[in-house]
Amino acid sequence: MATIRDVAKLAGVSVATVSRVINKNGYVNQGTEQKVRKAIQQLHFEPNAVARGLASKRTGTIAVILPDITNPFFAEMARAVEDEARKHGFTVILCNSDDQGAKEKTYIEVLKKKYIDGIIFASQTLGKEDVAQMKKHNIPLVVLDRAPSEEDCSIVRSQNSMGAQVAVRHLLETGCRKIAHIYGPQEITTAKERLLGYEHAVKGFDWFTPTLMVPGNFRLDGGMKAVELLLEQHPDVDGIFAGNDLMAVGALKALHRLGIRVPDQIAVCGFDGIYLTEIMEPELTTVAQPIYEMGSLAAEILIQKINGTLQENQVCELEVSLIARNSTRRERMK
């Protein structure tokens, strides 16, 4: 296999001159460039992408740091990022953080050394110091779904509080008279916004009490445990809004085990719009985020930042939509 030294020897130039031609970095007269390119062609020389990255500080690679790729929400989002990146000639490195700040910091340090071109975060632990470090090293970043609004970076997210209010209104319209909420970890912005949206929608009703809000940790097993706790305290609950679809699926499973009919006795609505909602029985009503669009837009913004065509930070909040299915379809109570 030919090396850059072989090319330089055949073309009668220095290795540095060959490097300037390959990386388009620095002046080389036209005649010399033609000699170098002819030698490259004759030797079937393929420049090493890593070496080119070291020279140009660009590798054509972006990273995506997600909390948990086993969550279908983040899996679809990662696919959208990859699809958009490939359109622009970028490859994607995927990292799972498990919402651990120390793990994210380790990833950031490793990625800096690999001359990553940019990073997309779905992170609740990303702090101002982390953002400042990446700005210092000229690493563009976009924060996806979970970003605190005060951070100095571009953000792509959806209407979490409004979506929660849409879910509650829908349950009320189906005839529910006492609606509970299974919420996610409150250190996560999206979970907190959805809980606040639920509170805003129900605080004027006489039946509302804070004990109607129970934690589910954004997990399927958390949704199951939350249902058991809810029904111990409020056996007359007839509607459940879960802060994500995984918890809603867990709620359906727990209700089925308890012999409670959905939606006749208890109606259930989730949040996210993951594919699992369509294969459940009954099919799950959900407030759907435009998951693919969010991932695609985050990648598009990041690539614009990498290429220098976008300088200002952007906050993009995308609309959500209610998808009504059998888990809430019942006759309205008189």
ZAVO-786057 format. One record per residue (C-alpha): x, y, z. Coordinates in nm, 4 decimals. Example, Ala and Ser with C-alpha at 12.3 -4.5 7.8 and 13.67 -1.06 7.14 Angstrom:
BEGIN
KOLFI  X  Y  Z
KOLFI  1.2300  -0.4500  0.7800
KOLFI  1.3670  -0.1060  0.7140
//
This chain:
BEGIN
KOLFI  X  Y  Z
KOLFI  0.0000  0.0000  0.0000
KOLFI  0.1401  0.3373  -0.1051
KOLFI  0.2266  0.5993  0.1547
KOLFI  0.2447  0.9764  0.1402
KOLFI  0.6243  0.9441  0.1195
KOLFI  0.5903  0.7289  -0.1930
KOLFI  0.3742  0.9981  -0.3513
KOLFI  0.6254  1.2697  -0.2613
KOLFI  0.9142  1.0668  -0.4078
KOLFI  0.7333  0.9958  -0.7364
KOLFI  0.6215  1.3574  -0.7762
KOLFI  0.9658  1.4922  -0.6789
KOLFI  0.8311  1.7113  -0.3998
KOLFI  0.8348  1.7181  -0.0209
KOLFI  0.5890  1.5333  0.2021
KOLFI  0.4672  1.8735  0.3252
KOLFI  0.3772  1.9739  -0.0313
KOLFI  0.1767  1.6530  -0.0804
KOLFI  -0.0016  1.7215  0.2480
KOLFI  -0.0933  2.0758  0.1353
KOLFI  -0.2411  1.9373  -0.1874
KOLFI  -0.4423  1.6681  -0.0098
KOLFI  -0.5752  1.8972  0.2630
KOLFI  -0.6110  2.2039  0.0366
KOLFI  -0.4219  2.3943  0.3004
KOLFI  -0.1606  2.6440  0.1838
KOLFI  -0.0356  2.7554  -0.1585
KOLFI  0.0910  2.5065  -0.4166
KOLFI  0.1470  2.6193  -0.7767
KOLFI  -0.0659  2.4564  -1.0436
KOLFI  0.2144  2.2580  -1.2074
KOLFI  0.3300  2.1052  -0.8801
KOLFI  -0.0280  2.0215  -0.7808
KOLFI  -0.0783  1.8385  -1.1113
KOLFI  0.2394  1.6329  -1.0496
KOLFI  0.1174  1.5375  -0.7027
KOLFI  -0.2307  1.4414  -0.8187
KOLFI  -0.0845  1.2354  -1.1045
KOLFI  0.1399  1.0499  -0.8572
KOLFI  -0.1591  0.9879  -0.6273
KOLFI  -0.3504  0.8408  -0.9193
KOLFI  -0.0624  0.6221  -1.0391
KOLFI  0.0018  0.4813  -0.6924
KOLFI  -0.3694  0.4474  -0.6057
KOLFI  -0.2918  0.6375  -0.2891
KOLFI  -0.5805  0.6859  -0.0446
KOLFI  -0.5198  0.9609  0.2130
KOLFI  -0.5742  0.8522  0.5714
KOLFI  -0.8845  1.0238  0.7065
KOLFI  -0.7425  1.0463  1.0582
KOLFI  -0.4220  1.2074  0.9349
KOLFI  -0.6221  1.4552  0.7300
KOLFI  -0.8274  1.5352  1.0367
KOLFI  -0.5175  1.6030  1.2409
KOLFI  -0.3965  1.8465  0.9773
KOLFI  -0.7249  2.0275  0.9225
KOLFI  -0.8809  1.9810  1.2692
KOLFI  -1.1824  1.8415  1.0803
KOLFI  -1.2719  1.4724  1.0627
KOLFI  -1.6193  1.4734  0.9115
KOLFI  -1.7511  1.3158  1.2316
KOLFI  -2.0118  1.4293  1.4824
KOLFI  -2.1072  1.2695  1.8138
KOLFI  -2.4481  1.2149  1.9721
KOLFI  -2.4611  1.1744  2.3501
KOLFI  -2.7937  1.0226  2.4585
KOLFI  -2.9199  0.9060  2.7997
KOLFI  -3.0244  0.5567  2.6888
KOLFI  -3.0431  0.4197  2.3333
KOLFI  -3.2699  0.1351  2.4530
KOLFI  -3.5478  0.3932  2.4956
KOLFI  -3.7274  0.3911  2.1563
KOLFI  -3.7631  0.7702  2.1749
KOLFI  -3.3865  0.8205  2.1659
KOLFI  -3.3339  0.5380  1.9172
KOLFI  -3.5570  0.7118  1.6613
KOLFI  -3.3929  1.0446  1.7353
KOLFI  -3.0449  0.8973  1.6812
KOLFI  -3.1557  0.7497  1.3492
KOLFI  -3.2742  1.0916  1.2332
KOLFI  -2.9411  1.2495  1.3286
KOLFI  -2.7512  0.9836  1.1372
KOLFI  -2.9702  1.0153  0.8264
KOLFI  -2.9288  1.3932  0.8147
KOLFI  -2.5550  1.3724  0.8838
KOLFI  -2.4988  1.1270  0.5998
KOLFI  -2.6676  1.3649  0.3551
KOLFI  -2.3892  1.6121  0.4320
KOLFI  -2.1024  1.3617  0.4300
KOLFI  -2.0675  1.3234  0.8076
KOLFI  -2.0444  1.0036  1.0087
KOLFI  -2.1904  0.9698  1.3592
KOLFI  -2.0461  0.8351  1.6855
KOLFI  -2.3113  0.7318  1.9395
KOLFI  -2.2521  0.7530  2.3152
KOLFI  -2.4823  0.6430  2.6011
KOLFI  -2.4504  0.8614  2.9108
KOLFI  -2.7116  0.7013  3.1424
KOLFI  -2.7757  1.0606  3.2589
KOLFI  -2.4458  1.0502  3.4478
KOLFI  -2.2551  1.3759  3.4453
KOLFI  -1.9176  1.2104  3.5059
KOLFI  -1.9719  0.9771  3.2123
KOLFI  -2.0622  1.2688  2.9844
KOLFI  -1.7497  1.4587  3.0875
KOLFI  -1.5368  1.1549  3.0053
KOLFI  -1.6967  1.1349  2.6618
KOLFI  -1.6336  1.5053  2.6023
KOLFI  -1.2635  1.4685  2.6876
KOLFI  -1.2223  1.1669  2.4580
KOLFI  -1.4120  1.3314  2.1731
KOLFI  -1.2022  1.6489  2.1972
KOLFI  -0.8871  1.4435  2.1483
KOLFI  -1.0366  1.2783  1.8413
KOLFI  -1.1027  1.6175  1.6800
KOLFI  -1.4765  1.5627  1.6693
KOLFI  -1.6418  1.8288  1.4527
KOLFI  -1.9464  1.8821  1.6752
KOLFI  -2.1664  1.7239  1.9435
KOLFI  -2.5414  1.6798  1.9904
KOLFI  -2.6459  1.6318  2.3533
KOLFI  -2.9673  1.4997  2.5031
KOLFI  -2.8500  1.5820  2.8511
KOLFI  -2.9740  1.7162  3.1807
KOLFI  -2.6293  1.7269  3.3382
KOLFI  -2.4644  1.9507  3.0784
KOLFI  -2.3561  2.2618  3.2680
KOLFI  -2.2207  2.6053  3.1866
KOLFI  -1.8625  2.4900  3.2461
KOLFI  -1.9067  2.2099  2.9917
KOLFI  -2.0484  2.4535  2.7371
KOLFI  -1.7612  2.6959  2.8024
KOLFI  -1.5045  2.4168  2.7564
KOLFI  -1.6454  2.3220  2.4186
KOLFI  -1.6582  2.6835  2.3070
KOLFI  -1.2927  2.7179  2.4139
KOLFI  -1.2021  2.4229  2.1894
KOLFI  -1.4267  2.5480  1.9072
KOLFI  -1.6557  2.2457  1.9231
KOLFI  -2.0074  2.3413  1.8102
KOLFI  -2.2918  2.1838  2.0033
KOLFI  -2.6686  2.1513  1.9934
KOLFI  -2.8748  2.0383  2.2903
KOLFI  -3.1704  1.8159  2.2148
KOLFI  -3.4929  1.7637  2.4094
KOLFI  -3.3638  1.8056  2.7651
KOLFI  -3.1851  2.1397  2.7649
KOLFI  -3.2229  2.4092  3.0296
KOLFI  -3.3166  2.7243  2.8360
KOLFI  -3.0573  2.9431  3.0088
KOLFI  -2.7576  2.7605  2.8662
KOLFI  -2.5629  2.9376  2.5942
KOLFI  -2.6250  2.6948  2.3102
KOLFI  -2.8712  2.6010  2.0381
KOLFI  -3.1675  2.3960  2.1602
KOLFI  -3.4227  2.1760  1.9848
KOLFI  -3.7198  2.0657  2.1961
KOLFI  -4.0995  2.0323  2.1926
KOLFI  -4.3958  2.1878  2.3751
KOLFI  -4.3836  1.9823  2.6940
KOLFI  -4.6099  2.1847  2.9214
KOLFI  -4.8666  2.2491  2.6502
KOLFI  -4.8620  1.8828  2.5505
KOLFI  -4.9404  1.7802  2.9096
KOLFI  -5.2371  2.0169  2.9143
KOLFI  -5.3601  1.8698  2.5845
KOLFI  -5.3438  1.5212  2.7384
KOLFI  -5.5451  1.6220  3.0451
KOLFI  -5.8089  1.8053  2.8378
KOLFI  -5.8475  1.4967  2.6204
KOLFI  -5.9016  1.2734  2.9243
KOLFI  -6.1585  1.5171  3.0606
KOLFI  -6.3391  1.5212  2.7263
KOLFI  -6.3667  1.1412  2.7336
KOLFI  -6.5485  1.1685  3.0667
KOLFI  -6.2694  1.1227  3.3219
KOLFI  -6.3517  1.2786  3.6589
KOLFI  -6.0314  1.2122  3.8532
KOLFI  -5.7036  1.2143  3.6616
KOLFI  -5.3671  1.1128  3.8029
KOLFI  -5.0186  1.1845  3.6698
KOLFI  -4.7195  0.9493  3.6600
KOLFI  -4.4151  1.1759  3.6321
KOLFI  -4.0519  1.1373  3.5345
KOLFI  -3.7376  1.2429  3.7286
KOLFI  -3.7841  1.6063  3.8268
KOLFI  -3.4185  1.6913  3.7663
KOLFI  -3.4989  1.6368  3.3974
KOLFI  -3.6476  1.9501  3.2437
KOLFI  -3.8966  1.7708  3.0198
KOLFI  -4.0392  1.5724  3.3124
KOLFI  -4.0727  1.8858  3.5227
KOLFI  -4.2429  2.0806  3.2437
KOLFI  -4.4962  1.8009  3.1872
KOLFI  -4.5762  1.7816  3.5578
KOLFI  -4.6277  2.1585  3.5689
KOLFI  -4.8534  2.1343  3.2643
KOLFI  -5.0617  1.8666  3.4383
KOLFI  -5.0870  2.0791  3.7551
KOLFI  -5.1943  2.3814  3.5530
KOLFI  -5.4717  2.1808  3.3860
KOLFI  -5.6147  2.0221  3.7034
KOLFI  -5.5486  2.2660  3.9885
KOLFI  -5.8973  2.4207  3.9628
KOLFI  -6.0825  2.0927  4.0216
KOLFI  -6.2120  1.9973  4.3665
KOLFI  -6.0828  1.6422  4.3279
KOLFI  -5.7212  1.7437  4.2761
KOLFI  -5.4653  1.6548  4.5427
KOLFI  -5.0848  1.6322  4.5173
KOLFI  -5.1054  1.2617  4.6029
KOLFI  -5.2463  1.2078  4.2509
KOLFI  -4.8914  1.2700  4.1248
KOLFI  -4.6605  0.9694  4.1618
KOLFI  -4.3072  0.9030  4.0294
KOLFI  -4.2383  0.6556  3.7496
KOLFI  -3.8759  0.7440  3.6637
KOLFI  -3.9486  0.7468  3.2855
KOLFI  -3.9296  0.3640  3.2939
KOLFI  -4.1751  0.0850  3.2111
KOLFI  -4.1370  -0.0802  3.5532
KOLFI  -4.1772  0.2623  3.7121
KOLFI  -4.5148  0.2991  3.5427
KOLFI  -4.6242  -0.0386  3.6787
KOLFI  -4.5256  0.0459  4.0365
KOLFI  -4.6865  0.3889  4.0092
KOLFI  -5.0249  0.2357  3.9196
KOLFI  -5.0135  0.0114  4.2255
KOLFI  -4.9377  0.3098  4.4500
KOLFI  -5.2059  0.5244  4.2880
KOLFI  -5.4824  0.2700  4.3277
KOLFI  -5.3922  0.2102  4.6919
KOLFI  -5.4429  0.5792  4.7637
KOLFI  -5.7085  0.6627  4.5046
KOLFI  -5.9138  0.3600  4.3994
KOLFI  -6.1593  0.5947  4.2262
KOLFI  -5.9057  0.7233  3.9711
KOLFI  -6.0500  0.6928  3.6195
KOLFI  -5.7804  0.8609  3.4096
KOLFI  -5.4005  0.8452  3.4022
KOLFI  -5.1649  1.0773  3.2157
KOLFI  -4.8126  0.9339  3.2068
KOLFI  -4.5206  1.1692  3.1395
KOLFI  -4.3731  0.9381  2.8754
KOLFI  -4.4902  0.6405  2.6723
KOLFI  -4.2716  0.3847  2.8518
KOLFI  -4.4429  0.4643  3.1814
KOLFI  -4.7820  0.4558  3.0075
KOLFI  -4.7055  0.1094  2.8679
KOLFI  -4.6117  0.0012  3.2205
KOLFI  -4.9402  0.1436  3.3471
KOLFI  -5.1353  -0.0573  3.0871
KOLFI  -4.9536  -0.3736  3.1883
KOLFI  -5.0243  -0.3194  3.5590
KOLFI  -5.3918  -0.2423  3.4961
KOLFI  -5.4269  -0.5581  3.2873
KOLFI  -5.2753  -0.7685  3.5674
KOLFI  -5.5174  -0.6137  3.8154
KOLFI  -5.8134  -0.6968  3.5930
KOLFI  -5.8995  -0.3310  3.5334
KOLFI  -6.0508  -0.2610  3.1918
KOLFI  -5.8917  0.0100  2.9769
KOLFI  -6.0459  0.2488  2.8853
KOLFI  -6.3861  0.1573  3.0405
KOLFI  -6.2678  0.1816  3.3999
KOLFI  -5.9445  0.3802  3.3589
KOLFI  -5.8341  0.5700  3.0480
KOLFI  -5.4588  0.6062  2.9846
KOLFI  -5.2625  0.8648  2.7825
KOLFI  -4.8856  0.8781  2.7318
KOLFI  -4.6386  1.1303  2.5907
KOLFI  -4.3759  1.0953  2.3135
KOLFI  -4.5293  0.8993  2.0244
KOLFI  -4.2904  0.6028  2.0141
KOLFI  -4.3742  0.3033  1.7957
KOLFI  -4.4597  0.0833  2.0968
KOLFI  -4.7822  0.2800  2.1424
KOLFI  -4.9177  0.1302  1.8190
KOLFI  -4.8501  -0.2336  1.9055
KOLFI  -4.9997  -0.2319  2.2553
KOLFI  -5.3444  -0.3730  2.3269
KOLFI  -5.5333  -0.1524  2.3575
KOLFI  -5.3367  0.0852  2.1345
KOLFI  -5.2099  0.3727  2.3446
KOLFI  -5.3269  0.7313  2.3122
KOLFI  -5.0268  0.9628  2.3231
KOLFI  -4.9161  1.3219  2.2844
KOLFI  -4.6672  1.2756  2.0033
KOLFI  -4.3488  1.4709  1.9643
KOLFI  -4.2064  1.5045  1.6104
KOLFI  -3.9174  1.2788  1.7147
KOLFI  -3.7572  1.2283  1.3749
KOLFI  -3.7926  1.5959  1.2862
KOLFI  -3.6273  1.6968  1.6145
KOLFI  -3.3248  1.4765  1.5507
KOLFI  -3.2963  1.5855  1.1893
KOLFI  -3.3217  1.9549  1.2799
KOLFI  -3.0594  1.9208  1.5542
KOLFI  -2.8168  1.7647  1.3039
KOLFI  -2.8928  2.0311  1.0443
KOLFI  -2.8252  2.3144  1.2906
KOLFI  -2.5043  2.1510  1.4118
KOLFI  -2.3708  2.1019  1.0585
KOLFI  -2.4484  2.4648  0.9753
KOLFI  -2.2477  2.5663  1.2819
KOLFI  -1.9589  2.3384  1.1805
KOLFI  -1.9567  2.4845  0.8285
KOLFI  -1.9750  2.8414  0.9599
KOLFI  -2.3069  2.9216  0.7914
KOLFI  -2.4882  2.9704  1.1244
KOLFI  -2.3406  3.1842  1.4003
KOLFI  -2.6288  3.2694  1.6323
KOLFI  -2.7747  3.0197  1.8779
KOLFI  -3.1299  2.9080  1.8110
KOLFI  -3.4084  2.7773  2.0342
KOLFI  -3.6487  2.5687  1.8268
KOLFI  -3.9643  2.4495  2.0043
KOLFI  -4.1642  2.2129  1.7867
KOLFI  -4.5374  2.1461  1.8105
KOLFI  -4.6826  1.8287  1.9606
KOLFI  -5.0026  1.6536  1.8522
KOLFI  -5.2550  1.4285  2.0228
KOLFI  -5.2969  1.0832  1.8695
KOLFI  -5.6189  0.9392  2.0128
KOLFI  -5.6347  0.5598  2.0218
KOLFI  -5.8254  0.2873  2.2021
KOLFI  -5.6760  0.3444  2.5485
KOLFI  -5.9005  0.6524  2.5819
KOLFI  -6.1845  0.5800  2.3376
KOLFI  -6.4985  0.5326  2.5422
KOLFI  -6.8420  0.6825  2.5691
KOLFI  -6.8463  1.0124  2.7493
KOLFI  -6.9781  0.9783  3.1025
KOLFI  -7.3033  1.1650  3.1749
//
